[in-house]
Amino acid sequence: MTFTAKTLQKHLLRWYDQHGRKHLPWQQNKTPYRVFISEIMLQQTQVATVVPYFERFMQHFPDVKTLARAHEDDVLHLWAGLGYYSRARNLHKAAKLICDEFQGEFPNTLETMRCLPGVGRSTAGAILALAFNQRAVILDGNVKRVLARLHAIRTPMNEAKTEGILWTLAEKYTPTERIADYTQVMMDLGATLCTRSKPRCSDCPLAKKCLANALGCADTIPVKKATKALPVRTATFLIIKKGRAVLLLKRPSKGIWGGLWSLPEIANQQDTKALRAYCRDQFQTKTPRFKPLPAFRHTFSHYHLDIFPVIVETEVCAIMEASQQIWYNLSRPKNLGLPKPIQTIIAGLA
C-alpha cells in the first residue's frame, strides 16, 4: 500500500512547491554557517520560537569567525531562554574548531561534520543536504513521526530497534536530486500537517498511501514507552543585595544551566538556621535577615524544580573568587547568560 520511493518523492516535492516553507530567515542568504546555527537551534525547539533568537544571533555573530572570537558569556546571553544550554556551548566550541582545524571553512562530509561538538547523525545530514545539496539522510522528530505513521509502526519510538527501522526507511526514500527541497519538505510536513496531535490527514500529500491514516490510528502513532511522572525537586535561591546590585555565581560548565550565571542556590533547604549558616560560611555575612518571595515552578525535561527565592538583607558580604562571582547591577545590567527563572526573579527586583 505504501509508495515507491520515486512516487513518494514526487508527491512530496509537488506539495513543497505549492505549500512548503521557503521564507524562513535561515533560508535567505543561505550559507553553511546560517544553516548550521539554525539546525542547532531547532534541535528540540519549534520554528516559531527559534526565529527571533536566530535573527538576534545573526546580528551579533554574522559569521563563524565572529562567533569563534566571542566570549562565552555573550553567546549564552543571546541563547538565554532557548533552553538546552549545552547546545550553545557546543556551538561556540564548534565555531572555534572550524576556525582552528578547517581554516574557517565548514566541513562538507558526513564524517567531518560529525566531528563538530553537538552535531549528531541527523543534524549533520540536514546541514549537508540544506547547505551543500548533498544526498544525506535526516531523522529528526518530525521525520520519525511521518515515517512511523506512513508505515503504521507501533513499536516504541525510543527503542533502538524502531530507530534502526526508521533510519532504513529514511535512507530508502531520500532522493539523489532536489535533496535540499526534499529534506525541507520532510521537516515541513511533520511540523505543519503530520503534527503530534490532531494531524491534518485530509490535507496530506501522502494520505492515500499512509497506513496509519487507512487504519484510523494516526492519533496513536508514534508510540513511546510509558514514562514515569516527573519528579519534583526544590531549591532556595538567595538574593544577596548590595545597593542596586545582586550577587551572581557562575555555574560549572557541565550540568543544568552549565556556564550560566545564577543566584546562590541551596537544594532542598528553607530552614532559616541552615540559610544563615550557609551565608556565613560562603559569603561571611553578618546577621542576615531573610525575606521570602513567592515561590514558582520551572519544568525541565526530566524533573520539576520548585523555586523559593529569598532576599538576604545583610551588611557584609565577601567576594572570594572574582572570576566566579560578580555583583550584577540591576540598573546597568551586563550581557550575561542567565537562566530563564533567574531572569524572572531579577526582572521582579528591577
N, C-alpha and C positions, 0 to 999 in steps of 0.2 A: 504493500500500500504506500510505502514511503517513496520519495523522489529518488531519481538517479541524481548523481552529483551535478551534472550539467543542467538538468531541469531545475533543481533547487537554486542553483546559481542564477539561472535566467529569471526565475520568478523574483528572487530577492533583489537583483540589480535593477529590474524594471520598477519594483516598488521604491527602491532607493532613489532612482532618477526623479520620481514624482513626489516622494514624501520624506526622503532622508534628510538628516540634519547636515547642512552644508555651510552654516554661518556661525558656528561656534568660534570663539576667539582664537583658539589654537589651530583652527583650520585656515585662518587668514595669515598671509605672510609666512606660510608654513616652513619651518626649519626643523632639523632633528632636535635642536635644543627645546624649542617650543613644544614639540610633540612629547619629548621626554618629561618635561615639567608637568604637562597636563596628565600624562598617564600615571605618574606617581601620585599626583593629587587625586586622581579618580579612583585609586585603589580604595575600595570600601566607602566611597563618598559619591553622592549624586552630583550630576552635572550642574544643577541649579545652585548648589552650594559652592561648587568649585569655581564657577565663572568669576565672581568678584575677587576671590583670592588670587586666581591666575592673573587677572588684569593688574592687580596691585603688585604682584610678584614681578611681572614683566617690566613694570615701571621702574622698579628698584634694581632688578637684576636682568637686564635685557639680553645678556649672552652668558655663555658658560664661564668665560674668564672673569667677568664681573662677579658672578656667584662664587667662584673659587676663591677670590680675594676677600670676600665679605667675612665679617666677624660672625661667629655662630649665633650670638645674641640677636643680631639684625635679621638673620634667617628665621630664627624661632619666633621673633616678634611678628613677622609677617605671616607666619604659619599659625599663630595662636588662634584657637577656635576651631581649626580643622580636625584636631584630634590625631591619634596615632602618630605621636611626635617623632618616633624613630624614623618615619618617612622623611621628615625634614632634615634630620641629622645625616641620614644616608644620602639624601640628595646633595647636601653640602660636600660630603666625602666623595661622592661620585664626580662632582664637578672638579674637585682637586685632582682626582685620579686621571680624569680625561685630559686635564692640562699638563699634568706631570708625565703621564705614560703615553698619551696619544697626541701630544703636541696641540691640544685644543680641538682636535677633530674627533667627532663622535665615532666610536667603533661601529662597524656595519656588518658584523656577522653574529650569528646566534651565540657562538662560543665567547666572543669578546664582549658582547653586550651583557652577557650573564656574569661577567667579571665585576660589573658595577655593583656597589652595595645597594641592596634593596630591590634589585631587578631580578625577578624570577622568570620562569619559562614563558608564562603568558604575557607578562609585561614586555619582555624582550621581543616576543613575536609581534606584539602590537606596534612597538616603536619601529621595528624593521619594516613592517607592512605599511604603516601610515607615513613614515618619514622617508623610506627608501624604496617603497613599492616593491619590496622583495616578497617572495612567497614564504610566508611564515605563519605558523598556526597560533591562534589565541584560544584561551578557555577561561575567560573571566566569569563572574557570576551570571551576567546576562546571557552569555553564550551557553553556559551549562543549563540554564533554565530552558532556553529554546530547544536545545538538542534533547534534553530529558523529556520534554513534552512531545516533541516530534516523534520520538520512539517509545513513548509511554514507559519510561524507565522508572520502576517503582522501588528499586533498592536505594538505601540512604545515600545522599549526595556526598556525605562526609566519610564515606568508606573508600579505601584505596581501590578496590575492585571497580566500583562505579566510576571513579575518576579515570581509571585506565580505559574503560569502555568509552567515555566521553572524549578522551584525547584521540582515540582511534576514529571516532565519528568526525571530530573536528578536522583531523588530517584528511579524511576521505572527502569532505565537502569543500575544502579550501581550494580555490582555483589557481591557475597559473597566470591569468590575466585579470586586470582591474582589481588587483589584490587589495589596494588601499580602500576602494569603494566597498568591496565585499566585507572587509574587516569592520569598516564603519557601520555597514548595514546590519551586521550580526549584533553589534552592540546597540544600535538604534532600535532594532526590533524588540530586544529584551527590555529596553528602557521605556519604550513608548506603547507597545501593544502587548507583548508577551510578559506582562508585569507580574510581580509576585502575587498580588491579589487582584481579582476582577480583570483577568486578561480579556482583551478585546478580540476574541477569536473571529468574530464576523468581519473584521477589517484586515485580518492577517493574510498575507500572500501565500502562506503555507497551509492554510486551514484545511483545504480539501484533502491533503495527504497527511495531516497530523493525527497520529494515533490517539493522543490524549483528547483531542477535540472530538474524534469519532466515537470514543468510548465515554465521553462526557466527564472526564476526570481531570481536566486541565487545572481545576482549582486545588486538587490534592497532590499535584506534582509541581516541583520536586519534593521528594521525601527526605527528611532529615531524621537522624537518630533523636529519640526523645531526650530533651535537655532538662537538667535539674533547675529548680528555681534559683535565681541569682542570690548568692549570699549577701549579707549586709554587714559592712564594716563601719566603724565610727572613727572620727578623728577630730581633735580640737586644734584649731588654727589660732595662733597668738598674734594679735595686732599690737606690737610694741611700738609706741609712738614717741617721737621727739619733735615737738612743734608740728609742722606740716609734713613730716616725713615718717615713714613706717619702715621697720626692719625687714629686709628680704634675705633669704638664703638661697644659694644656687644648689639645685638638687644634683645628685650623681648622674652621670651620663647615661646609665642604664636604669631600666625600671620605669614605672609610671611617671610621666612628666619629666623624663630624663633630660637634663641640661637646662631646664627652665628655672625661672626664679619663683620662689614661693614663700609664703609666710612660715615661720617656725611651726612645726606640727608635732603633736603628741597623739599617738594612736590609742584609741580606746581609753581615754583618760579625761575626766571632767572634774575630778576631785580637787578642791581648792588647795589643799595642802600639797598635793602632788604637783600642781601647776606652779605653786610658789617655789617649791624645791627645784623644779626644772629651770625656772627663770633665774634663780640664784646661782645654780651650778653652771648653766650655759652662758648667761649674759651678765652675771654679777649684779643683778638688780637688787634694790633695797626697798623693802616694804611695798611690794607691788599690790595694787588694787585691781580687781577683775570686774569687768562689765560685759556680761554675755550679750551677744546679738542674736537675732532669730536664726535658728538652725535651718538648713535646707539640704536636699539630697542631690547628688551628682551620680549619674549612672555610667559606668564603663561597660565594656563588652562582657566582662566576666564577673562583675560584682557592683552592688550599690554602695556608695560612700555617703554616709550621713555626716554632714559637716557642721561643727559647732564653732563659730567664730567668737573670740573673746578679746575685747580690748584690754590691754595691760597698761595701767597707769602707773608709771614708776619714775623716779628721779634720776637713777643712774643705770646706764646700760653700756657694757663694754663690747666693742667690736674686736674679735680676736684674730680673724683672718680676713683682711680687707678684700682679698680676691674672691672670697666665697660669701661675703656678707656685705650688704650695702644699705645705706639709708635712701629710700625711694621717695623723692619729693613729690607730693601729691599735686602741688601747684605747677611744677615743671617736670613732668614725668619723662624718664628716658625711654628709648626704644628697647624694651626688654621682652623676651619671651615669657609671657605669663599664662598659666593655665586658665581656662575659662572660669572656674569657680573663684580663683583669686582675683581675676578681673572684676567679677561681680562684687566681691567684698570691697575691693578698693574703690570701685565706682560709687558704692554706698557711702564710703568715707569722704570721697571728694565732693 
